[in-house]
Amino acid sequence: MKLVILSGLSGSGKSVALHTLEDLSYYCIDNLPLFLLKDLLLGLSRTTPNAQFTHIAVGVDARTNPDELRQLPELIATAQTQSIDCQLLFLEAHTKTLIRRFSETRRKHPLTRGDRSLSEAIALERELLEPIRQCAQMCIDTTQTNVHELRDRVRGWLVGSDSPKMSILLQSFGFKHGVPQDVDFVFDVRCLPNPHWQAPLKPLTGRDAQVVDFLERQPDVLRMRDDIQGFLRTWIPTFEADGRSYLTIAIGCTGGQHRSVYMVETLRRDFERAGHQVIVRHRELP
C-alpha cells in the first residue's frame, strides 16, 4: 500500500498537486488532522484494503495543531514499520511570489488574523512547517513553476516514465444526424468510397470483414487512414505533455455505419498497441 503525505506553504500549489494525485488514482483527503491520520494508519495496518484504498494521499497544512505537526516524522516512521510505503512531498515558494498569488486570487491566508499581516502569516507558516520540510523525501519550489510543470514534476516523482497515458475516446457518427458536441478533433471521411452503394454491404457495418476488405482495397481509404494515424501520433504526445488526461476524437461519414466505423476500429487497435486506454462509441449503431 502507498501513502503520500502532501504538505507545504499555502499558495505553493498544494491543490494542484492533490488533484494530480487524484488523476493518478490516489484516494485523496485534504487537511486531515494528524490525530485522525494516526487512526487511519492503525486501521490500514489491521485490515487488507480493497483496490480503492491501495493508494492514498493526505493533505496536511499549518492549521494542524503545532504539537501534532512535530509528531509527523514519528508517524511516518510508524507507517514504514507497518509495511506502508509512506512518502512526504513538501511544496514551497518565495514569499514575494506567495504574496502575489494571494493578491491575484484574493483568497485569505489561513493564518492571517486581525493583528497579523499576510507576510507575517507566511513567515509563521514557514516556522510551523519547518519540521515537516526537514523530513520530506521531495521538496518542490514552485516560485518559477506553472501548474502544468508542477503536475509533471509530481507525476515524475511518483511514477517516472511509467506515467499513465492519456485516455482516448473514439467516436463514429453520421453527419446527417448532426456533428457530436464536446469533441477535440473531427475528421470527415465522406470523400471515401461508400460501401452503402454495394448491395451486399449495405446492411453491414464497418466492423464486418466484408466491409473492411472492400475499404482496404481502396487506395484513398488507406491514404486517409495513414494520414489520420500520423497526425494523431504526432500531436497526442504534445497534449499529454500539457497535462491532458482525456482526448475525444470523432470520425464522421454520411450515415455513420461503414467508413467512420471502420476508421474508428482501425484507430482503436493502433492506440491500444501504443498503450493508451481507449473507449469506443459508435453513435449510430445499435
VEXVEX-427641 format. One record per residue (C-alpha): residue number from 1; residue in three letters; x negated, y negated, z negated. Coordinates in Angstrom, 3 decimals, m for minus. Layout:
N
> NUM | ALA | X | Y | Z
...
//
This chain:
286
> 1 | MET | 0.000 | 0.000 | 0.000
> 2 | LYS | m1.228 | m3.527 | 0.802
> 3 | LEU | m0.563 | m6.651 | m1.265
> 4 | VAL | m1.595 | m10.147 | m0.143
> 5 | ILE | m1.518 | m12.939 | m2.714
> 6 | LEU | m1.329 | m16.285 | m0.956
> 7 | SER | m2.231 | m19.459 | m2.810
> 8 | GLY | m3.657 | m22.875 | m2.134
> 9 | LEU | m3.065 | m26.596 | m2.254
> 10 | SER | 0.351 | m27.990 | m1.431
> 11 | GLY | 0.313 | m29.265 | 2.139
> 12 | SER | m2.526 | m26.966 | 3.218
> 13 | GLY | m0.300 | m24.680 | 5.304
> 14 | LYS | 0.948 | m22.004 | 2.897
> 15 | SER | 4.387 | m21.901 | 4.539
> 16 | VAL | 2.808 | m21.351 | 7.962
> 17 | ALA | 0.606 | m18.579 | 6.566
> 18 | LEU | 3.543 | m16.918 | 4.807
> 19 | HIS | 5.627 | m16.983 | 7.994
> 20 | THR | 2.673 | m15.429 | 9.837
> 21 | LEU | 2.563 | m12.616 | 7.286
> 22 | GLU | 6.301 | m12.144 | 7.750
> 23 | ASP | 5.751 | m11.800 | 11.508
> 24 | LEU | 3.166 | m9.114 | 10.711
> 25 | SER | 5.919 | m7.127 | 8.916
> 26 | TYR | 4.982 | m8.135 | 5.375
> 27 | TYR | 7.805 | m8.400 | 2.850
> 28 | CYS | 7.244 | m11.969 | 1.635
> 29 | ILE | 8.091 | m13.503 | m1.747
> 30 | ASP | 7.327 | m17.187 | m2.208
> 31 | ASN | 6.429 | m18.856 | m5.535
> 32 | LEU | 6.709 | m15.707 | m7.624
> 33 | PRO | 5.939 | m16.373 | m11.320
> 34 | LEU | 2.930 | m14.346 | m12.389
> 35 | PHE | 4.774 | m12.633 | m15.231
> 36 | LEU | 7.061 | m11.193 | m12.541
> 37 | LEU | 4.020 | m10.225 | m10.473
> 38 | LYS | 2.952 | m8.078 | m13.419
> 39 | ASP | 6.312 | m6.315 | m13.321
> 40 | LEU | 6.040 | m5.899 | m9.544
> 41 | LEU | 2.622 | m4.253 | m9.815
> 42 | LEU | 3.869 | m1.990 | m12.596
> 43 | GLY | 6.873 | m0.943 | m10.533
> 44 | LEU | 4.768 | m0.274 | m7.451
> 45 | SER | 2.354 | 1.871 | m9.420
> 46 | ARG | 5.173 | 4.053 | m10.756
> 47 | THR | 7.076 | 4.680 | m7.534
> 48 | THR | 6.353 | 5.552 | m3.953
> 49 | PRO | 7.528 | 2.522 | m1.977
> 50 | ASN | 9.584 | 3.048 | 1.144
> 51 | ALA | 8.345 | 1.825 | 4.508
> 52 | GLN | 9.824 | m1.636 | 3.949
> 53 | PHE | 7.543 | m2.259 | 0.972
> 54 | THR | 4.185 | m0.884 | 2.079
> 55 | HIS | 3.050 | m4.421 | 2.965
> 56 | ILE | 3.947 | m7.209 | 0.534
> 57 | ALA | 2.876 | m10.855 | 0.419
> 58 | VAL | 3.365 | m13.061 | m2.635
> 59 | GLY | 3.018 | m16.836 | m2.681
> 60 | VAL | 1.588 | m18.359 | m5.867
> 61 | ASP | 1.211 | m22.101 | m6.416
> 62 | ALA | 0.373 | m24.650 | m9.104
> 63 | ARG | 3.906 | m24.685 | m10.507
> 64 | THR | 2.975 | m21.454 | m12.260
> 65 | ASN | 2.029 | m21.802 | m15.928
> 66 | PRO | m1.730 | m22.630 | m16.170
> 67 | ASP | m2.294 | m19.867 | m18.723
> 68 | GLU | m0.790 | m17.361 | m16.294
> 69 | LEU | m2.931 | m18.672 | m13.433
> 70 | ARG | m6.054 | m17.878 | m15.414
> 71 | GLN | m4.845 | m14.276 | m15.700
> 72 | LEU | m4.635 | m13.765 | m11.929
> 73 | PRO | m8.167 | m12.293 | m11.493
> 74 | GLU | m7.313 | m9.712 | m14.146
> 75 | LEU | m4.045 | m8.893 | m12.355
> 76 | ILE | m5.908 | m8.354 | m9.073
> 77 | ALA | m8.375 | m6.027 | m10.790
> 78 | THR | m5.447 | m4.108 | m12.288
> 79 | ALA | m3.844 | m3.746 | m8.862
> 80 | GLN | m7.052 | m2.280 | m7.426
> 81 | THR | m7.145 | 0.369 | m10.151
> 82 | GLN | m3.580 | 1.341 | m9.164
> 83 | SER | m4.640 | 2.120 | m5.568
> 84 | ILE | m3.082 | m1.103 | m4.276
> 85 | ASP | m5.149 | m2.856 | m1.640
> 86 | CYS | m4.858 | m6.376 | m3.050
> 87 | GLN | m6.305 | m9.348 | m1.148
> 88 | LEU | m6.232 | m13.028 | m2.147
> 89 | LEU | m6.019 | m15.737 | 0.519
> 90 | PHE | m6.562 | m19.363 | m0.501
> 91 | LEU | m5.802 | m22.427 | 1.660
> 92 | GLU | m7.216 | m25.890 | 1.078
> 93 | ALA | m7.776 | m29.216 | 2.857
> 94 | HIS | m9.405 | m32.592 | 2.244
> 95 | THR | m7.471 | m34.962 | 0.001
> 96 | LYS | m7.075 | m37.611 | 2.718
> 97 | THR | m5.574 | m35.007 | 5.029
> 98 | LEU | m3.136 | m33.810 | 2.365
> 99 | ILE | m2.040 | m37.383 | 1.628
> 100 | ARG | m1.442 | m37.987 | 5.331
> 101 | ARG | 0.587 | m34.782 | 5.681
> 102 | PHE | 2.800 | m35.663 | 2.709
> 103 | SER | 3.278 | m39.139 | 4.153
> 104 | GLU | 4.276 | m37.721 | 7.555
> 105 | THR | 6.708 | m35.133 | 6.186
> 106 | ARG | 7.988 | m37.399 | 3.379
> 107 | ARG | 8.015 | m34.415 | 1.061
> 108 | LYS | 7.286 | m34.711 | m2.651
> 109 | HIS | 4.225 | m33.045 | m4.110
> 110 | PRO | 5.357 | m30.505 | m6.737
> 111 | LEU | 3.086 | m32.009 | m9.429
> 112 | THR | 3.955 | m35.677 | m8.966
> 113 | ARG | 5.639 | m37.412 | m11.888
> 114 | GLY | 6.765 | m40.931 | m12.608
> 115 | ASP | 3.349 | m41.811 | m14.035
> 116 | ARG | 1.259 | m39.645 | m11.656
> 117 | SER | 0.347 | m40.738 | m8.127
> 118 | LEU | 0.049 | m38.410 | m5.144
> 119 | SER | m3.755 | m38.473 | m5.170
> 120 | GLU | m3.742 | m37.703 | m8.913
> 121 | ALA | m1.311 | m34.829 | m8.352
> 122 | ILE | m3.595 | m33.356 | m5.677
> 123 | ALA | m6.622 | m33.680 | m7.995
> 124 | LEU | m4.728 | m31.950 | m10.810
> 125 | GLU | m3.637 | m29.161 | m8.461
> 126 | ARG | m7.245 | m28.574 | m7.375
> 127 | GLU | m8.254 | m28.247 | m11.013
> 128 | LEU | m5.421 | m25.855 | m11.856
> 129 | LEU | m6.021 | m23.616 | m8.841
> 130 | GLU | m9.824 | m23.512 | m9.044
> 131 | PRO | m9.847 | m20.131 | m10.902
> 132 | ILE | m7.796 | m18.645 | m8.071
> 133 | ARG | m10.035 | m20.163 | m5.419
> 134 | GLN | m13.107 | m18.673 | m7.097
> 135 | CYS | m11.787 | m15.104 | m6.806
> 136 | ALA | m10.275 | m15.375 | m3.298
> 137 | GLN | m11.521 | m12.955 | m0.648
> 138 | MET | m10.783 | m15.532 | 2.033
> 139 | CYS | m10.669 | m19.341 | 1.840
> 140 | ILE | m9.450 | m21.334 | 4.837
> 141 | ASP | m9.958 | m25.081 | 5.077
> 142 | THR | m7.100 | m26.393 | 7.231
> 143 | THR | m8.299 | m30.007 | 7.436
> 144 | GLN | m9.053 | m29.718 | 11.160
> 145 | THR | m6.740 | m26.765 | 11.845
> 146 | ASN | m3.371 | m26.945 | 13.615
> 147 | VAL | m0.553 | m24.481 | 12.948
> 148 | HIS | m1.450 | m22.241 | 15.903
> 149 | GLU | m5.089 | m21.985 | 14.857
> 150 | LEU | m4.057 | m21.220 | 11.276
> 151 | ARG | m1.793 | m18.404 | 12.446
> 152 | ASP | m4.663 | m16.969 | 14.494
> 153 | ARG | m7.058 | m17.116 | 11.552
> 154 | VAL | m4.598 | m15.397 | 9.210
> 155 | ARG | m3.908 | m12.687 | 11.790
> 156 | GLY | m7.600 | m12.258 | 12.473
> 157 | TRP | m8.408 | m11.946 | 8.774
> 158 | LEU | m5.744 | m9.301 | 8.204
> 159 | VAL | m5.762 | m7.211 | 11.338
> 160 | GLY | m8.600 | m8.424 | 13.572
> 161 | SER | m8.436 | m7.021 | 17.069
> 162 | ASP | m5.522 | m4.749 | 16.118
> 163 | SER | m3.095 | m7.671 | 16.009
> 164 | PRO | 0.267 | m6.539 | 17.433
> 165 | LYS | 1.017 | m7.585 | 20.973
> 166 | MET | 3.922 | m9.799 | 21.883
> 167 | SER | 7.357 | m8.196 | 22.166
> 168 | ILE | 8.751 | m8.477 | 25.701
> 169 | LEU | 12.422 | m8.394 | 26.676
> 170 | LEU | 13.016 | m7.436 | 30.323
> 171 | GLN | 16.484 | m8.088 | 31.693
> 172 | SER | 18.015 | m7.350 | 35.090
> 173 | PHE | 21.056 | m9.300 | 36.258
> 174 | GLY | 23.170 | m10.185 | 39.273
> 175 | PHE | 23.134 | m13.783 | 40.470
> 176 | LYS | 26.790 | m13.515 | 41.475
> 177 | HIS | 27.605 | m13.080 | 37.773
> 178 | GLY | 25.509 | m16.056 | 36.662
> 179 | VAL | 21.934 | m16.588 | 35.502
> 180 | PRO | 21.293 | m15.491 | 31.874
> 181 | GLN | 20.566 | m18.168 | 29.306
> 182 | ASP | 17.615 | m18.455 | 26.903
> 183 | VAL | 15.016 | m16.780 | 29.105
> 184 | ASP | 11.389 | m17.799 | 29.623
> 185 | PHE | 10.954 | m16.633 | 33.233
> 186 | VAL | 13.465 | m15.892 | 36.009
> 187 | PHE | 12.358 | m14.023 | 39.140
> 188 | ASP | 14.615 | m13.869 | 42.192
> 189 | VAL | 14.294 | m10.653 | 44.271
> 190 | ARG | 17.293 | m11.234 | 46.567
> 191 | CYS | 14.914 | m11.647 | 49.527
> 192 | LEU | 14.001 | m7.938 | 49.384
> 193 | PRO | 15.724 | m5.206 | 51.444
> 194 | ASN | 19.006 | m4.303 | 49.768
> 195 | PRO | 19.898 | m0.626 | 49.121
> 196 | HIS | 23.533 | m1.742 | 48.801
> 197 | TRP | 23.796 | m1.637 | 52.606
> 198 | GLN | 22.676 | 2.007 | 52.743
> 199 | ALA | 25.857 | 4.048 | 52.308
> 200 | PRO | 24.282 | 6.959 | 50.358
> 201 | LEU | 22.525 | 4.495 | 47.999
> 202 | LYS | 25.379 | 2.055 | 47.378
> 203 | PRO | 26.870 | 3.900 | 44.345
> 204 | LEU | 23.430 | 4.479 | 42.798
> 205 | THR | 21.206 | 2.131 | 40.760
> 206 | GLY | 17.563 | 1.115 | 40.676
> 207 | ARG | 16.912 | 3.888 | 38.165
> 208 | ASP | 17.796 | 6.648 | 40.641
> 209 | ALA | 14.975 | 8.388 | 42.508
> 210 | GLN | 16.599 | 7.895 | 45.936
> 211 | VAL | 16.761 | 4.109 | 45.430
> 212 | VAL | 13.198 | 3.991 | 44.095
> 213 | ASP | 11.984 | 5.959 | 47.118
> 214 | PHE | 13.811 | 3.615 | 49.524
> 215 | LEU | 12.437 | 0.464 | 47.891
> 216 | GLU | 8.877 | 1.712 | 47.625
> 217 | ARG | 8.836 | 2.362 | 51.383
> 218 | GLN | 9.353 | m1.396 | 51.915
> 219 | PRO | 6.075 | m3.393 | 52.089
> 220 | ASP | 7.779 | m6.579 | 50.854
> 221 | VAL | 9.001 | m4.791 | 47.728
> 222 | LEU | 5.503 | m3.607 | 46.882
> 223 | ARG | 4.064 | m7.072 | 47.506
> 224 | MET | 6.695 | m8.717 | 45.311
> 225 | ARG | 6.136 | m6.122 | 42.576
> 226 | ASP | 2.372 | m6.645 | 42.613
> 227 | ASP | 2.749 | m10.442 | 42.598
> 228 | ILE | 5.097 | m10.445 | 39.592
> 229 | GLN | 2.882 | m7.991 | 37.706
> 230 | GLY | m0.230 | m10.031 | 38.477
> 231 | PHE | 1.396 | m13.293 | 37.391
> 232 | LEU | 2.583 | m11.855 | 34.081
> 233 | ARG | m0.690 | m10.050 | 33.345
> 234 | THR | m2.499 | m13.342 | 33.837
> 235 | TRP | m0.274 | m15.527 | 31.674
> 236 | ILE | 1.056 | m13.260 | 28.916
> 237 | PRO | m2.289 | m13.341 | 27.034
> 238 | THR | m2.058 | m17.140 | 27.052
> 239 | PHE | 1.382 | m17.011 | 25.434
> 240 | GLU | 0.071 | m14.514 | 22.866
> 241 | ALA | m2.893 | m16.771 | 22.074
> 242 | ASP | m0.433 | m19.610 | 21.476
> 243 | GLY | 1.233 | m17.558 | 18.730
> 244 | ARG | 4.337 | m16.477 | 20.630
> 245 | SER | 5.971 | m13.315 | 19.251
> 246 | TYR | 8.613 | m12.855 | 21.959
> 247 | LEU | 8.885 | m13.402 | 25.709
> 248 | THR | 12.053 | m12.910 | 27.778
> 249 | ILE | 11.767 | m12.154 | 31.487
> 250 | ALA | 14.870 | m11.951 | 33.703
> 251 | ILE | 14.883 | m10.485 | 37.214
> 252 | GLY | 17.894 | m11.008 | 39.415
> 253 | CYS | 19.273 | m9.676 | 42.673
> 254 | THR | 22.723 | m10.203 | 44.164
> 255 | GLY | 24.731 | m7.674 | 42.167
> 256 | GLY | 22.242 | m6.567 | 39.507
> 257 | GLN | 22.463 | m2.894 | 40.481
> 258 | HIS | 19.474 | m1.939 | 42.625
> 259 | ARG | 16.497 | m4.246 | 43.274
> 260 | SER | 16.426 | m6.052 | 39.925
> 261 | VAL | 16.924 | m2.806 | 38.003
> 262 | TYR | 14.081 | m1.152 | 39.922
> 263 | MET | 11.770 | m4.104 | 39.270
> 264 | VAL | 12.540 | m4.181 | 35.529
> 265 | GLU | 11.897 | m0.448 | 35.157
> 266 | THR | 8.604 | m0.803 | 37.034
> 267 | LEU | 7.504 | m3.670 | 34.764
> 268 | ARG | 8.557 | m1.695 | 31.687
> 269 | ARG | 6.092 | 1.064 | 32.493
> 270 | ASP | 3.335 | m1.442 | 33.230
> 271 | PHE | 3.784 | m3.309 | 29.930
> 272 | GLU | 4.153 | m0.159 | 27.837
> 273 | ARG | 0.851 | 1.129 | 29.202
> 274 | ALA | m0.688 | m2.179 | 28.088
> 275 | GLY | 0.548 | m1.574 | 24.523
> 276 | HIS | 3.423 | m4.055 | 24.412
> 277 | GLN | 6.687 | m3.425 | 22.618
> 278 | VAL | 9.247 | m3.578 | 25.440
> 279 | ILE | 13.021 | m3.963 | 25.239
> 280 | VAL | 15.028 | m3.436 | 28.427
> 281 | ARG | 18.517 | m4.716 | 29.153
> 282 | HIS | 20.401 | m4.106 | 32.422
> 283 | ARG | 23.186 | m6.633 | 32.108
> 284 | GLU | 25.345 | m5.411 | 34.973
> 285 | LEU | 25.013 | m1.692 | 34.320
> 286 | PRO | 27.484 | 0.141 | 32.082
//
